[in-house]
Amino acid sequence: MRDMDRRSMLGLGVLASTLAFPAMATAQTYPANAGKELGPGVRQVDLGERDSMIPAYKKIRMRDIVIAPGAKTTEREMMNDMVCHITEGELAVVQNGKEFTVKKGEVWACAKSLNTEGTQNKGSAVAIMRIIDLLPG
């Protein structure tokens, strides 16, 4: 222990903290019955809601849509502005008739009444789409 310098101690401390808190780096997952069922293989988990400081919106709400492999949502008109983010897996998204694929870490937006959107999980792993709803007053 006498031969250890400050750099070695710092490295040992970083290693120890990484081993002590491994869950901080893991992805969000849910049990099969979490939230409410929206359709076959599609569940919604509500995460929170609060007042917005953005003048155009009264409230903001965050929710996760958990989509099992092979499951899909029907294409429908957006009821409010929203920002979507894939936290796990990947989805095929059809927005206004055009299809694109979003992968883990990617983000996109939808505008109320200007967009229709549907999704499908064509992969072999669960996909999680995090939605931040921007709710008008």
N, C-alpha and C positions, 0 to 999 in steps of 0.2 A: 504494500500500500504506500510505502514511503517513496517509491519511484514514480508515482502517478502525478502528472502535472495537471494544470487547470483544463487544458483541452481534453485530456483523457476523462477527467471527471465530468465535463460537460457532455461528452459523447455517451458516457455511461448513463447520465441522467436522462438524456433524450431517449436512449434505448429503453430504459426502465419505464418512462412515461408511455412509450408506444405499447409496451407489453401490458401495462396496467389499464389502458383505456382502448382496447381494440374495437369496441362497439362504435366508437365515434366515427370510424372510417367505413362502417358497413352501410349498405343501402336500406331504405325503408321497405319493410315487407309487412304483409297483413295476413292474419289467419283467414281461412277460406270463407268464414261466415262474418267477416268484419263489415260494418256499414250496412247499407240497404241494397237489395238487388234491384237493378234497373232493367235487366233482361238476362237471358241465358249467358252465363260466363262474364257478366258485367256488373260490378258493384261500385257504389259511391261511398266514400269515407269522408265525412265532414270534418274539417280540421280547425275552423275558426272563422269568426266574423267580427268586424269592428267598424267604427265610424271612420270615414275617409277624410284626409286633409286635402284631397284634390277637389277643387271647386265643382267640377262637372259631375262628381259622384258623391252620393250620400254615404254609402257603405262599401266595404270590400269584403270578400269572402274567399276562403281558400278551401279546396276540396280535392281529393284524389279519386280518379276513376281507375279502377283495377280491372284490367281486361285479360281474360284467360286466353291461351293460345287457341286460335280459330274463331274466337268470339268477335262480334262487331256491334257497333252502334248504328242506328239508322240515320241517314242524312236528313237534317232538319234545319230550320232557320234559327239563328242565334237570338236568344231572348235578351241578351245584354252584351256589352263589350267585355272581352276577356283576353287574358294572356295564358297560353298553355305551355307546359314544359314537360318533357319526358324524363322521369327520374329513374325508370327501369325499362329495359327491353326496347322495342321499336314498334311503330305503328304505320300502317298505310292510311293516309288521310285523304279524303275526297272533300275538297272545299270548292264550292261553286262549280262542280263538275270536273275539276282538275285534280288528278291524284299526285301526291308526293309522299315520300317516306321520311319520317322523323325518327332519329335514333337517340339513345340515351344522351342527355345533356343539351339537346336542341330545344329551341323555343320558337313559337309562332303566335300570331294574334288573330282574333276574330272580331268583326264589328257587328253590332246589333243591326238586324234587318238587312244588312248588306251581304252577309255570308250565310250559306248553308254548309253544313259540315257533317260528315260521318267518318267513322274510323273502323279499322279492322286490324286485329293482331294476326299477322301471317307467320309469325315466328313460332319458336318452340318453347319460349319462356314467357312468363307473365309480364305484361307491360303496365306501367303506371303512368297515367297522364295527370299531372298536377295542374289544376285550373285556378287562376285568380280571377274571380268575377268582379267586375267594376259595376256597381249597382247605382243607378240614378236615384235622385230624390223623389 
